[in-house]
Amino acid sequence: MYPARFEYTAASTLEEVIATLSERGDEAKVLAGGQSLIPLMKLRFATPEVLVDLNGVPGLDYLEERGGELCIGALVRHKTCEKSELLRSRYPTLGDAAPQISDPLVRNRGTVCGSLAHGDPQGDWGAVMLATRASVVARGPEGERTISIDDLLDGPFTTTLSPDEVITEARVPDPGARSGGTYLKLERKVGDYATAAVAVQVTLDNGSVGEVGIALTGVGPTNLRAAAAEDALRGGEPSEAAIAEAARLAAEAAQPQSDIRGTADYKRSVVRVFTERGLRTAVARATGEE
Ligand SMILES: Cc1cc2nc3c(=O)[nH]c(=O)nc-3n(C[C@H](O)[C@H](O)[C@H](O)COP(=O)(O)OP(=O)(O)OC[C@H]3O[C@@H](n4cnc5c(N)ncnc54)[C@H](O)[C@@H]3O)c2cc1C
């Protein structure tokens, strides 16, 4: 199917993007990688009157550490993350997730920030950013604000961004020494969205769990933080019993629905098993055993 008729504007500055968004409000949409927006327009689930193309705005394609954070510019593609040695070595939750997003065609064009702005509960980056306690920088006519990922994700395909705001950057705090993480995803075939997936990150403090992040994909109306599982682990030893209890609590936090990818019970069980495996890997990486 063809999309409904729309105007197309190729912006060359962020100011132009914001001006068009302010002028046209809900009628306008930012175009980044187009990997979610264009299919929705072709299905006529989205019928924006104007697309503001971000791809010609210089200075948004950077993936670098700055001031104790990993900064991911709005035009950083999944492919750049997949190939990044920095992510593999220092941000393994991100490094493990990137190659599992769809297929090479989607990874070549789709952006991390576009994925977060889209708010798809099946999106992989949302869970990764929850586990790593990331935030996004949004710029609008009133200036810039930083939004924690917990506050950004509001519901299925819904975020707390205003229609006139654009995400310019995602920021992931440096997890520090003695940290580890991973992303485990079950998909029916390569390129599919997750049946269920789990992102974890652990930082050890004198042998105990200092900070911990556990988040889920595809088992709720948004990516979900397994807060009770995190609380159960924090401050204690990462023993097998503690990991098993955290995995049980993560499965309890899941709100899966039965669909073509599996039954709710099956997905909950995947969450439990993946949380357990993910935490073991994270701890092994944090202690340098892997
Ligand atoms: C076949 C297929 C399989 C896929 N499988 C997966 C998968 O397994 N896992 C996964 O996570 N994703 C998957 N995706 C989605 C893919 O990752 C998209 O790239 C991503 O969801 C959106 O990023 P984008 O840059 O393409 O955004 P676009 O499609 O350009 O935009 C998506 C939405 O976000 C808004 N937007 C984009 N950038 C910004 C910004 N900087 N500021 C404000 N708003 C913005 C747009 O206006 C639009 O509403 C798949 C897509 C396809 C087509």
The ligand as a MOL file (V3000), in Angstrom:
LIG
                    3D

  0  0  0     0  0            999 V3000
M  V30 BEGIN CTAB
M  V30 COUNTS 53 58 0 0 0
M  V30 BEGIN ATOM
M  V30 1 C 11.2300 -5.5160 9.5400 0
M  V30 2 C 11.5890 -4.7270 10.7670 0
M  V30 3 C 12.0300 -5.4060 11.8860 0
M  V30 4 C 12.3980 -4.7080 13.0260 0
M  V30 5 N 12.8370 -5.3990 14.1200 0
M  V30 6 C 13.2060 -4.7320 15.2380 0
M  V30 7 C 13.7080 -5.4210 16.3620 0
M  V30 8 O 13.8710 -6.6350 16.3790 0
M  V30 9 N 14.0360 -4.6930 17.4630 0
M  V30 10 C 13.9050 -3.3240 17.5000 0
M  V30 11 O 14.2310 -2.7120 18.5090 0
M  V30 12 N 13.4560 -2.6460 16.4310 0
M  V30 13 C 13.1020 -3.3110 15.3040 0
M  V30 14 N 12.6280 -2.6050 14.2250 0
M  V30 15 C 12.4460 -1.1290 14.3380 0
M  V30 16 C 13.7400 -0.4160 14.0260 0
M  V30 17 O 14.6630 -0.6430 15.0580 0
M  V30 18 C 13.5630 1.1260 13.8450 0
M  V30 19 O 14.7310 1.5760 13.3120 0
M  V30 20 C 13.3410 1.9380 15.0850 0
M  V30 21 O 12.2510 1.4730 15.8090 0
M  V30 22 C 12.9860 3.3960 14.7410 0
M  V30 23 O 14.1310 4.0840 14.4110 0
M  V30 24 P 14.1580 4.9650 13.0850 0
M  V30 25 O 15.3920 5.7680 13.1360 0
M  V30 26 O 13.9820 4.0900 11.8950 0
M  V30 27 O 12.9050 5.9380 13.3030 0
M  V30 28 P 11.7750 6.4180 12.3030 0
M  V30 29 O 11.0770 5.2690 11.7100 0
M  V30 30 O 12.3210 7.4440 11.3730 0
M  V30 31 O 10.8190 7.1580 13.3490 0
M  V30 32 C 10.0670 6.4320 14.3090 0
M  V30 33 C 9.2590 7.4040 15.1600 0
M  V30 34 O 10.1380 8.1340 16.0150 0
M  V30 35 C 10.1040 9.5400 15.7140 0
M  V30 36 N 11.4900 10.0010 15.7690 0
M  V30 37 C 12.5650 9.4500 15.1350 0
M  V30 38 N 13.6890 10.0720 15.5130 0
M  V30 39 C 13.3220 11.0370 16.3950 0
M  V30 40 C 14.0490 12.0030 17.1580 0
M  V30 41 N 15.3690 12.0880 17.1000 0
M  V30 42 N 13.3500 12.8370 17.9680 0
M  V30 43 C 11.9950 12.7390 18.0570 0
M  V30 44 N 11.2590 11.8380 17.3730 0
M  V30 45 C 11.9110 11.0030 16.5560 0
M  V30 46 C 9.4680 9.6400 14.3360 0
M  V30 47 O 8.8050 10.8690 14.1490 0
M  V30 48 C 8.5070 8.4580 14.3530 0
M  V30 49 O 7.3410 8.7960 15.0610 0
M  V30 50 C 12.2830 -3.2790 13.0580 0
M  V30 51 C 11.8530 -2.5900 11.9070 0
M  V30 52 C 11.5060 -3.3060 10.7750 0
M  V30 53 C 11.0710 -2.5520 9.5480 0
M  V30 END ATOM
M  V30 BEGIN BOND
M  V30 1 1 1 2
M  V30 2 1 2 3
M  V30 3 2 2 52
M  V30 4 2 3 4
M  V30 5 1 4 5
M  V30 6 1 4 50
M  V30 7 2 5 6
M  V30 8 1 6 7
M  V30 9 1 6 13
M  V30 10 2 7 8
M  V30 11 1 7 9
M  V30 12 1 9 10
M  V30 13 2 10 11
M  V30 14 1 10 12
M  V30 15 2 12 13
M  V30 16 1 13 14
M  V30 17 1 14 15
M  V30 18 1 14 50
M  V30 19 1 15 16
M  V30 20 1 16 17
M  V30 21 1 16 18
M  V30 22 1 18 19
M  V30 23 1 18 20
M  V30 24 1 20 21
M  V30 25 1 20 22
M  V30 26 1 22 23
M  V30 27 1 23 24
M  V30 28 2 24 25
M  V30 29 1 24 26
M  V30 30 1 24 27
M  V30 31 1 27 28
M  V30 32 2 28 29
M  V30 33 1 28 30
M  V30 34 1 28 31
M  V30 35 1 31 32
M  V30 36 1 32 33
M  V30 37 1 33 34
M  V30 38 1 33 48
M  V30 39 1 34 35
M  V30 40 1 35 36
M  V30 41 1 35 46
M  V30 42 1 36 37
M  V30 43 1 36 45
M  V30 44 2 37 38
M  V30 45 1 38 39
M  V30 46 1 39 40
M  V30 47 2 39 45
M  V30 48 1 40 41
M  V30 49 2 40 42
M  V30 50 1 42 43
M  V30 51 2 43 44
M  V30 52 1 44 45
M  V30 53 1 46 47
M  V30 54 1 46 48
M  V30 55 1 48 49
M  V30 56 2 50 51
M  V30 57 1 51 52
M  V30 58 1 52 53
M  V30 END BOND
M  V30 END CTAB
M  END
